[in-house]
Amino acid sequence: MAMEVSLVAQLLNDTLSPDSTVVHTATESLDRLSHSPHFPFSLLSISTGGGNNGQSVAAATYLKNFTRRNINSENPNSKSNVSKEFKDKLMQSLLQVEPSVLKVLVETFRIIIAAEFVKQNNWPELVPELWSAIQNSNLIITGVNCEWKTINALTVLQALVRPFQYFLNPKVAREPVPPQLELIAKEILVPMLSLFHQLVQKALSDQGRIEMEMEMILLIVCKCIYFTVRSHMPSALVPLLPSFCCNLIGLLGSLSFDHGVVPDDQYFLRLKTGKRTLLIFRALITRHRKLMPDIINSALKIVRYSTTSASLIPSERIISLAFDVISNILETGPGWRLVSSHFSFLLDSAILPALVLNEKDVSEWEEDVEEYIRKNLPSELVCITIDSLPNCFEFYYVLIFSICPGRNFWMEGGSVHGQKKCYELAWCYFNVEGMDLPWGLLAMVLQPHPSGKKVKRTRAIISAVLWESASASILSSFPIPSGTNASEARIINE
């Protein structure tokens, strides 16, 4: 065995030779050795040897490709021939290796669990052994020299739950929660959330001091929960959702969107955790219809920084996701009632300030007007073209259309449900503000009609009239571009 390990290590080094003949000979020799039952153990031993890091990564990469060739995870009827001895050895290696090797070696683990744990529901000892490793890892048991690494163990957990983010059998109308996922939730996720709560409290109490390892744990746990609830809802998690969401809201509240903040590596991880938090909220709302008023309040606090998103690239995605969360909430009946009282705040503090021109918008608009419209508008707008817009308002119209919730109603064949939501939004806001709108036309649009292109086009024309009446009140808040500025004059003339 030791002789084979040294031989495989030498052949892996030869594959990096600049001499093509040496590379070809080494590759053929590795192919012949791959038929030996000890070959995967040799690769695993080299991967975890702790010597040459480049050689360890090369061995892990070869093992990943070797496993993929020998395991057909796409075929549910195929039987995996991975021995229990190798799986145990792989788990031990995953819990100990360095991050550069872990990143590659965990791909081998994913291939095996897809074939054995997900498809065939084998490897029953995996879940309890993984939870035991997490409990006895170095960042959980402090002051003791532990051989298992917490980050590694959680990375393995992330790989374990990742396949369950999608439905395993999409053809089933109401697919039940897979028993494997229920087991993971009960045995690992539920007890881990109490640990997550403690870490969040510690992270929020350490003002101005962010620890890299703690932020990594928070991020990986959030990823695990997201993969778990994206399609399914394990019964064991349901009672813990309110407290878990409160922890997530606390993390969102710790984010800063200040112009002067340049995120370091630790704070960048906190931003990624915030992004994953909003993705969890979207899954809970859209897939499981789980709502909390605090989620709305948290999203509202973020979207008011919409004017800073263009200058803070890491924060831009978070602000965009916060708008998505609010839009997803509006798609539900209870959510509509919860958000309606905040419409004035949304328009005054989030949406309208974002209409102010920034350097990037002006640059893209001046460079190519039609390309800017193509990127920022639905591709099948009816009745609204660049030639039909008043010159002084055309840029503002483009921006309003690009951020308007439910804007798909401008397309032919758009959803009537989307139309109703948009008009309900307009009615709630403009009626509160005392604006006089042609509500007779609104009633005509909302009435059910037989399908047909003529009816759809008529409805779209009426929609344009309604929106013009509403948007005129909004646009009156902005100064009309003057001809004194050369760049603005050139935009208008084009």
N, C-alpha and C positions, 0 to 999 in steps of 0.2 A: 504493500500500500504506500509506504513512504517513498519507495523508488518510483512508483507511478506518479506521485505528486510532484516530485522533482522533475520528472520527464515532461509532464504536462506544463509545468511552469516554464521550462526551457523552451518548449514549443510555442508557448504564448509569446515569449520574448522574441522568438524568431519571426513570428508573424508581423512584427513591427520593423523588420529589417528593410533597408532601402533596396536590397537585392531581391528582385522579383522571383528568382529561382529558389532562394531560401524561403520566401514567403509561401510559394506554391508547395514546396516539400513539407513545410511545417503544417500547412492546412490539411494536406492529405494524411499526414500522420495523426493529426487530431481527429480526423474523420474515422480512421481505423480504430483509434482508442475509444471512440465514443460508444462502441458496441460492448465495452467492458462494463459490468455492473458497478464497478468502483469509480467509473469516470465522473459522474455527477458529484460524488463525495470528494474527489480530488479537486474539482473546480471550487466547491464550497470551502474546502480547506485553504486553498490559495486566496480566496476572497476574504477570508477572516484571518489570514496569517499575520496581518499587522506589519508586514515588511514594506515592500515597494507598493505605494498607493496606486500607481499606474497599472501595475500587474494585477492588483486586487480588483480594480475596476474592470480590467480586460477579462479576468476570469469570471466576474459576476455577469458581464455582458454575454460572454460565451455560454454561460449556464442559462441565462434567460432565453437565448435563441435556441439552445438545445432543448429546453423544456417546451418551448412553443412548437417545435417540430414534432415532438413525441407525444404531445397531449392535444387532442382535438376538442377544445372546450366548446366549439360551435355545435358539435353533434351531441345531443342529449343522450343518445344511445351508446356512445362510446364509453368504454370503461378505462378509468385511469389506472395505470400500473405503478404509481408512485408508492414506494414502501413507507411504512410507518416510521422506520428508522431514519429515512431521509427527511421526512416531514418534521420529525422532532429535532433533527440536526439543523434544519433550515430555520426553525423557530428560534433556537438558541443563538444562531448566527445573527438573525435579524435584530435581536435584542441587544447585541454587543457591538456591531460594526460601526465604523465612522460614517458620518452623513453622506460623504461622496459615494461610498459603497452601498449604503442603505438605499439611496435613491434608485440604484439599478437592481439591487437584489430584491427589493419589494415587488418589482415587476414579475419576478419568478413566482413569488408568493401569490400574486393576483391570478396568474395563469392556473396555478394548482387549485386555488379555492373556487375559481369559476367552474372547473370541471368536477371537483369533489364535493365541496361544501354547498355551492349554490345549485348546481344541476342535480346532483345525486344525494344531497343531504347526508354525506358521510363526514368523517372526521369529528365525531361527537365530543371528543375531549378538547377540541380547539378552544371553545369559548371559555370554559372554566380555567384552563391553563393560561389563557391570555389575561384574564382578570387577575389571576394570582400574580402574574408577572408585573402588571400595572401597580398592584398594591405593594409589591416588594421592590419597586424600582428606586433609583437614586434620588429623585426629587420628591418622592412621597415619604420615604423613610430617611429623614435627615440625620446627619451625624453618624451614619453607618456606611461602611464601604460596600455598596451593592454592585453586583455584577450586571444587573439589568439597567438599561437606560430608559427613563420615562418617555422621552421624545420618541425613541425607537418603538416602544410598546404602543404608544398612541398612533404612530404612523402605521403600524400593523393593523390596528383597529380601524383606521380610516380606510385602508385597503380592503378590509373585511366587509365593511358596510357599503362601500362604493357601488357594487353591482346592484344593490337593492334600491338605488335612486330611481331606477326605471322599473316598469312593470315587467315581470318575468314572462307573462303570457298576455300580450296586448289584445289578443282575440277574445279574451274573457271579458264580459260586460262589467262585472263587479269582482275584480280579482281580490281574494282575501289576503290579509297580511301573511307573507311567508312565515312558516314556523321558525325558520332559522333567524329571521329578523326579530320575531317576538322573543326568542331566546336571548339574542344579543341585548335587546332593550332591557329585559328583566334582569339578566345576570351582570351586565356591564354598565349600560348607559344610566340606568336608574341610580345605582350607588355612586356612579361617577359624577352625577349632577350635584350631589351634596359637596363633593370635592371642588367642583366648578364654582359653586357659590362661595366657598371659602377663598378661592383664588381671586375671584372678582372683587370681593371685599378688600382683600389685601392690595390688589392692583389699584383700586380707587382710593384707598387710604394713603398710599405712597405718592403724595402730590409731587409732581415734577420728576419722579424717579421711576423709570421703566426698566424692568429686567427682561433681557432677551429670552431666557428660557421660559419664564412665566408667560410672556406674550405668545410664544410658540405653542404652549399648552392650550391657552385660551383659543387660539386660532384653530388648532387641530380638532379640539372638542366641538367647536362651532361647525366645522366641516362635517364631522361625524353626524351631528344632529341634522344638518341640512340634508345629507344623503339619506338619512333615515326617514324624514318626514316629507321629502319631495314628492313621493308618490303614495306612500303608505302612512298609516298612523298606528303604531303598536299600542295596544291597550295599556301597557304599563307606563307609557309616557304621558298619557292624557292628564292624570291628576297633578303632574309636576309642571305642566305648561305655564300656568300663571307665574309661579316663582321663577321659572327659567326665563320667561320673557322679561320679568322685572330685572333680572341680572343683565340681560342683553341691553335693555333700555339704559341701565346704568353705564354700560360700556359706551353706548352711543353718546350719552351725555358728557363723557370725558373727552370726546373728540374736539379738536380746535380747527376752525376754518379761517383763521386769521391770515391776512395777506403776508405778514412778516414771518410766518412759521415755515421753516424748511425742515421737513421730516427727516430724522435720522433713521437708522435701520430698525431700532426698537419701536419708534413711533410709527414707522411705516407698517410694521406688523399689526399695531393697534388699528390703523386705518383699514387694513385687509380684514381684520376681525369685524370692524364696523360694516364693511361691505357684505360680509357673509351673514351678519345679523339681519340686514335688510332683506337678503335673499331668503332667509328663514321666515321672516314675517310675510313675504310674498307667498311662500308655499303654504303657510298656515291659513292665509286669507283666501287665496284662489283655489287651493286644492281641498282644504278641510273646513273652510268657513269659520275659522276661529278669529274672533275680534276682541280687542281690548282698547278702551279709550286711551290708555297710556301709549299704545302704539301710534295712534293718530297724533297725539301731542308731541311725541318724539320725532315723528316725521316732519311735523310742522316747524319744529325748532331748527331742523336741518335745511329745509327748502328756503328759509329766509336768507340763507347765504348764497343764493343762486347767482348773485352778481359777482361773487369771488371765484366761481367754478372755473372760469376761463383762465385764471392766473394760477390756479393750484391744481395741477394735473392729477395728483393722487386723490384729491378730494372730489374731482369732477364726477367720477363714477358713483360716489356715495350720494351726492346731491341728486343725481339723475335717478338713482334707485329710490330715494325718498319720495320723489315725484311719482314713481311707479307704484309705490306702496299706497299713496293716497288715491291714485287712479284705480287700483285694485279694490280698495275699500269702497269706492263709489259704485262699483259694480254690484254690490250687495245691498239689499234693502235696509238692514240695520245700519250698515256703514254709511249709506246716504244720509240718514238722519243724524248720525254722529258728526259728519263733516260739514253739513249744511251751515251750521252756525259759524264756520271758519272761512266762508267764501270771501268775505271782504278782506280778511287778513291775507288769504292766498293771493288775491289779485293785487292788493296794495303793497305787500311786503315781499312777495316771491315772484309772481308772474310778470307784473308790469315793470319792476326794476330790471328784470332780465331783458326787456325790450330795448334798453339803452344800448346804442351802438358801442361795440368794443373794437379794438384794432383788428382782431382776427376776422370779425364779420365784415368790416369795411374792406379789408384786403381781399377776401374771397369774393365779395360782391363786385368790386372793381375789376378783378381779374376775369371773371366769367359769370355773368348774371344767370344765364340759363343753367349752368352747372351748379350754381349755388341753390337754385330752386329745385333742381333734380335731387340734390343731396338732402334737402331739408323739407321737402313736401312729398306727399303721396304721389305716385306716378300717374294717377288717373283722375286728376281734378277736373271738374266740369264747371263751365261758366267763368272760372277764374283763370285768367291768363295774364301774362305780363303786359300785354297791350291794352287790356280792359281795365287795368287799375289806374286810379288817379296818380299822376307822377309823384306828387309830394307824399303820398301815403303808401306807395308800392312796397317799400322796404318794411314798413311797419306791418303791413298785411302779411307779408311772407313770414315774419317772426311770429305773429299771432297764430297763423295757421299751423306753424311748425310745433307749437307747444300746446295747442288747444286740446283738452281731454276729449276723447271720442271723435277725433278728427276723421276717422274712417267714414263718417256719414257723408263726406263730400264726394266719395267715389260712387260711380254708378253701381247699383247692386249692393250698396253698403247696408249694414245691419240697421233695421228699424229700431232695434233695442239700443244701438249706439246713438241713433238720432234722438230718441227720447231722453237718454241720459244727458246729451249735450244741451237740449232745450230745457230740461229740468234745471240744469246748472245755470243757464242763462236766466230762466224765470226766477229762480231763487235769488240770484244776485241783483238783477236789474229791478225786480219788483220791490226788493227791500230798499234799493236806492231811489225808488220813486220814478223810474224812467218809463216813458210811454213807448211801448213797443206794439207792433201790429199783431196782437195775439189771435186775431181771426185767421191770419195766414198760418200761424202756428197750429191752430186746430186743424186746418186743412192738411198740413203735413203729417200730423200724428194720426189722422183717421186712416183706418185700414183701406187699402185699395187693391184691385187686382194687379198682379205683376205684369209688367210690360215696359218696354223702353220709353214709350211716350210718357207714361205715368211717372217713371223714375226720373226722367229729365225734367218734367214739370215740378216734381217735388224738389229736385236739386236747385232749380231756379228760385223757387220760393225760399229754400234754405238760404241761398245767397242773399236774398232781400232781407230776410230776418237777421242774418249775421251782420249785414252791413248796417242795419239800424242799431244793433247792439254795439258793434265795434266802433261806430262813429262816436259814441259817448266815451269810449276808452281812449280813442286816438286824440280826442280834443284835449286830453291832459298833456299832450306832447307838443312842443313847438314845431311848426311847419318848417322843413329845411329851407334855408334861404339860398339865394344864388351867390352870396358873397364868398362862399367856400368853393374853391375850384374843384375839389374832388367830389363834393356833393352835387355840384352843377353837372359834372360829367356823368354821374350816375343817372341823374334825371334825364339828361339828353339822350342817353343810350336807351 
